[in-house]
């Protein structure tokens, strides 16, 4: 998981010539680093059940335009959160955005939205 966290952080400082994913606030992420972080997080969640890792996978998958994958992991997080958990509305919003796919695309990429 440490390598995944490092790659996720590195993704937030893309080189000028990198293929980037941008959010509505103008934050830019290196697509290759996000892909590498996603692969590491997927390996981590296959070994150990970790709510935070599932949430990170959902977030990265959505940024990369992989909406179905984001929904699966968002659902996995929601299934483990209590109905009164203060984080639940945020996770539900992330999951609902992913379920809407490109129709409500919040994350723009150079190839999508």
Residue pairs with C-beta under 8 A, 6 or more apart in sequence:
1 40
1 41
1 44
1 50
1 53
3 40
4 37
4 40
4 41
4 44
4 53
4 56
5 37
7 33
7 34
7 36
7 37
7 40
8 33
8 34
8 37
8 56
8 60
10 30
10 33
11 29
11 30
11 33
11 34
11 37
12 27
12 28
12 29
12 30
13 30
14 20
14 28
14 29
14 30
14 33
15 30
18 30
18 31
18 32
19 30
19 31
19 32
19 110
20 28
20 29
20 30
20 31
20 109
20 110
21 28
21 29
21 31
21 34
21 63
21 64
21 107
21 108
21 109
21 110
22 28
22 29
22 107
22 108
22 109
23 29
23 63
23 106
23 107
23 108
24 106
24 107
24 108
29 63
31 64
31 109
31 110
34 60
34 63
34 64
35 64
37 60
38 57
38 60
38 61
38 64
41 53
41 56
41 57
41 60
42 57
44 50
44 53
45 53
45 54
45 57
51 77
51 80
51 81
54 73
54 76
54 77
55 73
55 74
55 77
55 91
55 94
57 69
57 70
57 73
58 69
58 70
58 71
58 73
58 74
58 77
58 91
58 94
58 95
58 98
59 70
59 94
61 67
61 69
61 70
61 73
61 98
62 70
62 94
62 97
62 98
62 106
62 107
63 107
63 109
64 109
65 102
65 105
65 107
65 109
65 111
65 112
65 113
67 98
67 99
67 100
67 101
67 102
68 98
70 94
70 95
70 98
71 95
71 98
71 99
74 91
74 92
74 94
74 95
74 98
75 95
77 91
77 95
78 88
78 91
78 92
78 95
81 87
81 88
81 91
82 88
97 104
97 106
102 112
102 113
105 112
105 113
107 113
